[in-house]
Amino acid sequence: MPPGDDSSTRKSTHILVALVENKPGVLNRVASLFRRRSFNIESLTVGHTESPDISRMTIVVDTSKTSAALVEKNLNKLINVIDVQDVTHAPIVVRDLALIKVTAPAERRAEIMQLVDIFRAKIVDVYAESVIVEVTGPEAKIDSMVELLHPFGIIEMVRTGRVAMVRGSGYRAPYVLSDNGTNGLRVNPTPNL
Amino acid sequence: MRRTGAQMVWEILRREGVQIIFGYPGGAILPIYDALVDYPIHHVLVRHEENAALAADGYARATGRVGVCMATSGPGAMNLVTGLACAMLDSSPVVAITGQVTSHLVGSDAFQEIDVTGVTLPITKHNYLVNRVEELPRVMKEAFYIARSGRPGPVLIDICKDAQMASTGFEYPETIELPGYRPVLRGPEEQIRQAAAYINAAERPMILAGHGIILSGANDELRELAERGNIPVSTTLLGIGGLPESHPLNLRMMGMHGQAYANMAIQEADLLIALGMRFDDRVTGNLKSYAPRAEVIHVDIDPVEIGKNVRADVGIVGDAKQVLRQILPFIEPRYRSAWFAQIERWRGDAGARDILNQGLLKDMLLAPYVIHEIWRGTGGDITVVSDVGQNQMWEAQYFQHDRQNQLITSGGLGTMGFAVPAAIGTKFGRPDDEVWAVVGDGGFQMSIPELATVVQEKLPLKIAVINNGCLGMVRQWQELLHDRRYSEIRIAGPDLVKLADAYGIKGQRVRRPDDVAEAIRVARQCPGPVLTEFVVEPEINVFPMVQPGKGLHEMWRRPMPSRNMAMAEKV
């Protein structure tokens, strides 16, 4: 019996949040794991948390349910990874930030400003022939902003990749042990993979 | 108490109970070797760093304690790689200490500088680069803990030369803070009860016992489960020695070269109880047709293994010994006579098909016969370290392993050249045991330099070289799977008796079946190391065999006598 069939092999987007020790080489370990197990990363962001010893990664993978569970367990196995959660189906806030440099001759600038207002974006730099727009939001919002700015001429663009956080008090503090002393690894019971 | 980094290394090794280490000095690790002069730890000078890692691995497997190896930066560390990979795939607790260039030169492509932690990242359980002496005690404390706890594995510590030389106040930490590492040992009650219910309800259960039984020392618990529930057991290659092979419930090894009836029993079972094994492809054959009627209970200390290859109906993360102790009170006795009768039908003519029972022996010296004679001649009361390939499979089939943890072999990586260095480590770990290395002529030629180590350390190893003049398993695959298009399988070698003589070791050569028993007796009686070369028939194959990609039930069984006789006449 191979693991997983039908629904569990269908690909979809999974968002994993990992708390890792803030030590040199940890990003390499995580990246290396993804390469080693042939998991494709859609986006990966790393940043500081409320604690200076801990960094937080948001990892987005497009993969099957089975393989997402395997990613989660493999991440947990890294010594420097303190906790991993698949928050895909949790109530979460997901944000992506984009900087978009758009051609903006004086006569079209008003139009751009209008779009920026509608999207509650910001113009963060103005130059003779161009502006830089900063927009934050869920991925879909940024996608449509990009689409609408396209006709003006996008000179360059950068997106941070998604960061995610569970709403309410949904996320456990990392050092709190769960009942079975697993540090909340949630390995037992094993889901039917 | 002020100590240099180099002194701390030895101080800590001593505190961790390390009595022996395997290594090779060089520029970037000179301060550590300098400090060694003042510490009473036995350092074994190997002839190649790979063998330092393999010897440490062998020592770890023989004792259950952490094996330690040591090498210099760059080339020294690179040579450790194969041995570390071997320890990684077989979950062997090894700590490797390597010297690194001075910290300000790291990243500058300095002489003998290689990114060792980068290279060994995927083949170690964890690794460290130490560039400040203050970090050393904590790092070493963690390294030993990580290597031996949970699912054991190799940990590498790369220490910059300036950190070895600098000194600071030394205090060895009492506690460990690893928030991301907490191995789970006990299974959750709900899963335990569920597993017991599955076991009690099963009509055709099979226990699949792996290396985890030996690593957790669950031999008694395994036996108890098998006997109380009346459940047949089959082992993986590394699970051999988990239950005595003469035990009536032991169907012996499963998988690619496993017993045909054990494989059939797995395919027809209604419940697989997998204990400390990971459903490797050599064990399962084609996963699509693997054990199609079976529910699966999978117990493993590594959560990643559960559900990785085979879906688990009940997955229990935990230490095999602890989990079995939790399950045992719930197990009810069952007869399961129909199941055992069926297994006996599958066993059927297996005995008649055995190549040793076909009267071929008069003029042909067969490797299986040699192995069988080593077992008979020693009363089976030895530790065997086998190499990789045909010799390894025949050892598994024709030596009856009744002693706990009696076989030491490279399973996951299949490291040729494992037997001799690992036997060196094994002998240090089990000084009172008679240790035999069983190795093919290919693997042996990878290990010849270590004969000097054997001599220098006055180790009474018994080395049996099964010489068929070719790379036997490769030849077998080319014959059976590549239409006999033989490619690079003939391997010449030196005169092994003269070679032994050159090293000052007793050497002997056996060509006839009649001389085997006597040679084994002579080897055993000689107080020092003995190299015995058995010149065997080159063209026999290991059967049963499951072709890669085929299901376990589609195995080639041992050929019937007529085919072997025809082959014998041709020869």
Interface residues (C-beta under 8 A of the other chain):
Chain A: M1 P2 P3 G4 V20 E21 P24 G25 N28 R29 S32 R36 T66 A69 L70 K73 N74 N76 K77 L78 I79 N80 V81 I82 D83 P174 Y175 N180 G181 T182 N183 L185 V187 N188 P189 T190 P191 N192 L193
Chain B: T117 G118 L121 P122 K125 H126 L129 I146 L178 P179 G180 Y181 R182 V184 R186 G187 P188 E190 Q191 L287 K288 Y290 A291 P292 A294 V296 H298 D302 P303 V304 I306 G307 K308 N309 V310 R311 A312 D313 V314 G315 I316 V317
